[in-house]
Amino acid sequence: MIQNFAYPPPSDGKPFRLNMGLRELDTKNWLEGGADLNNQLIDRSKILQEKREQVFQVEPGHEKAALDFAKRIIENLSQNNRDYQVNGEKIKHIPTGVEVDLGDDHPFIQLTKVIAEDLCLLYSDQGKWRLVAAVVIFPSRWNLLDKIGKNIDDIHIPVPGYDQALKPFMSETFNKVRVDRPVWRKNWSLHESSLLHEPFYVEKSAPVEEYWWRTERQTLTASNDKEYLLFTIRNRSEPLNWIKSDPESAKQFATTLATLTPEMLEYKHLVEKRDELIKYLNQ
């Protein structure tokens, strides 16, 4: 058993398969803390200040929905997380002293200064879920400026196999998210550095033993009128070499890596490193 990872690499040796993998979410765990949170908050505030247009985009007309979700997040933190002090629309992260007021800026901007999650607001528009507001401070090689206003199918065009594996079910799956039953899933990638703010892929050189295991813990929560969904993304970057503490898990993950298609390897930028990674994991 690998203890260090928040969400360990797959260790069942099964072939890689593109799927939704949705699970029911306990609302007490809607938002995640963690040992990396304090440092992340420092980075998040800095990036918001320096790259606001890159990480924040919004279409007009959806302010009420954004504020309603923001208030639900504040209520959730007040009830379930002792690291936060809440007073009306003011929220303070006690360990860092970071304090915000929702009324001072867009509520998503304010919230993402005190929580680890990036926030994306989806609107049901003529049968398609469309991205209408977002703060994405830690994008994993995707550019919010290119995604805002698009529906979920167009957003996922670059993902190999999406048309066959997910597109036929995506909208209907989102439609079924219930107000009283939010869901979550996880996603992973392998990066050459621990950098979390990466809106564009920049080729870097790193030996495989210095690669980073990047995970996204994603949640979907419906609005009361079911016209909106809030999509949250909790990003982490952890040393891949942690997996070597459990040689059997490392070998099983190598087996999974060996099943990635050429298209998926290219999408994940692992074409040149996959064989080296497999060798390293099997040593």
N, C-alpha and C positions, 0 to 999 in steps of 0.2 A: 504493500500500500504506500503510495506517494503522499506524504503529509503536507509538503510545502505549498503546492499549487492550490489556488482558490478553485480552479476547475482544471483538473489534470488532463494531459493528452489521452486520447482513447487508448485503452490497454486491452481490448478484446480481440485485436487482430483482424477485425472484420473489414471488408473492403470499404473504401470511402464512398459515401452515397450522399447526394444532395437531397436534403429533406428539411421540412419545417421543424420537426422534433419539438412541438409545443407541449408544455406541461402546465398543469394548473398552478397558479401562483398564490401562495399564502400572503395576504396583503401586509402582514407584519414584516415581511421580507421584501417589500416593494423596492426599497432603496437600501443599498449596501454600503457599509462602512469598510473598514479594513486598515491594515497597517500602512498602506500606501496613501491613504486619504489625505492626511495633512500636507504632504508634499505635493500631491496632485492639486490641492486647492490653491497653493502658491502659484503653480504653473498656469492654472486655469484663469486666475485673475489677470495675470500678466498677458496671456494670449488674448483674452477678451479686450484688454485695453489697447494692445498693439495691432490686432488683426480683426477688429470687430466685423468688418464687412465680409471677411472670409468665413467667419464662424457663425455669423448671425444673419438670417434672411427671413423675411416675413411678407406675406401677401396681406393687403388690407381686408377687413371684414370678418376677421376671426379672433378679435381681441377678447371677446367674452369667453369663448371656449378655452383660450389659453389661460385666462385668469381663473376660470373655474377649476381647471386641472391644477394650477399652481396652488390654489387654496386647499385642494385635496391632498397635495403633497405635504403642505405645511401641517395640516391636521394629522396626517399619517406620522410625520416625524415627531410631532408633539406627543402622540400616543405611544410610539414604539421605540424612540431613540433618545436616551438620556444625554447624548452629546449635544442636543439642541435645546435652545431656550426660545420659546415662541411667545410673542406679545402682539396679538392682532395680525397685521401683515408684516410685522418685523420678525426676523429670524436670525438667531446667532448660533454659530458653530462654536461651542464652548472651548474645545481644545486649542483652536487656533485664534479665537477671538474675532473671527470674521463675522461681520454683522451686515445685513442688508434689509432694505425696506422695499416691498414689491411696488410701492407707488413711485419709486424714484426712477424706474426704467421699465422696459418690457419685463413682465414677470419671469419669463424664461431666462433672460439675461441675469436677473437677480438671483434666481434659484441656483443656476449653474455655477455661481460663485461659492456656494456653501454646500453643494452636494457633488458627488462624483459622476452622476449620470448626465449624459447629453440628452436633450429633449427634442423630439420631433412630433409635430402635430399633423395628423392625417385627417382629411375631410372626404366624406363620401359624396362624390360628384358624379352624378349620372351613372351610377353603378361601378365607378372606379374610385379607389382610394388615392387621393392626391396629397402631396406634401405641401402644406401651406404656411408653415412656420417652423423654424428649427434653430437651435443652438447646438452646433456640433464642433466642440473644441478639440476633440481627439479623433479626427477622421482617420480611418485606416485605408489610405490611398484612394480616397474618393473626394470629389470637389463639390461642396454644397452649392456653390454658384451654378453648377451644371445640373443640379438635382431639384432645386426649389421650383414648385409649380408643376412638376411632372407626376404622373401616376406611378404606382408601384411597379407595374410591368415595365414601363420605360426606364425607371431608375435601375432595374436589374438587368437591362439588356446586356451589359458586359459579362454577366456571370455565365460561364459555360454550362449548358444543360438546363438552364432555367426554363426555356420554352417547353421542354418535354417534362421535366420533373416537378416544376412548381407553378408555372403560369396557369395551367388549367384549374388549379385549386386555390390560388392565393386570395383573390377577391372574396370568394365564398367563405374561405377560412376566416378572413378578417371580419366578414359580416356576422359570423357566429360568435365573436367575442362578446360575452355578456357583461353587463354592468357589474354584476355581483360575482363574476368569475374571470378575473384577469389571467393572462397566461405569460409564460416566459420560455425562452430558448437560449442556446449558446452557440457561438461561432468561434472559429479559431483561425490563426494564420501564424506563419513563421517569418520573423523579421531579422534583419542584420543588426539592428540597434534597438535600444529600449525606448526610442522616441515615440511618443504617443500622438503628437500633432503632426500628421503626415497626409495633407490633402492631395499630394501628388507623389507618385513613386519616383524616388531618386536612387539610382543605382549606387550601392555602397559595397565595399569589400570587407568581408569578415570571415574568419574560419568558422566551421560549423559548430565547434565546441563553444563559440561565443554567440550563437544565435539566441533569439528571444522568443519565448512562447507568448503570443498575444491572444487574449481572449476578449470576447464581447458577450456580456450577459444582457440579453435584450428582454424587455417586457412590453406587453400590449394591454392597455386599459381603455375601456369604452366610456364615453360620456353618457349621461343619463338619457339623452335623446337618441343615442346611438348614431349620431351624425358625425362624430369625431372619435378618433383613437389617439391616445398618447403612446408614443413609442419611445422607450428609454433605452439608453446604451451605457452600460458600465464597462469601461475599458481597463484592462490590466496588461502589464508587460512584465514577465517573469523569466528568469534565466532558464533556457531549455535544459541546461546541464543538470538541473535538479532531478530530472528523470533518471539520471544515471545512478541515483541512490537505490533504485529498484530495477536491476538488470532485466528482469522478465518483462516488466511494463515497457521498458525501452525497446526490447525486441518486438513486442506486440505492436507498438506504435510504428516501428520500422516496417512491419508487415503491411500495415494500413497505408503508409506512405507509398509503398511499392505499387499500390493499386490506383494511384491518381492518374487520370488520363493526361495525354500531352496537352490538351487544351486547359485543363485545370492546373497543371504545372505552370503553364505560361501565365495564367491568371494570377496565381499565387507567387509568381516570380521565383520558382524553384527549379526551373529547367536545368540549370547548370549545377545546382547544389543537391538535388534529390539523392543521387547515388552516394555522394559523400555523407549526407545525413544518415542514410540507411547504414552505411558502413560504420559510422560513429556510434549509432544506436545499438548496433549488434556487437560491438567490441566488449 
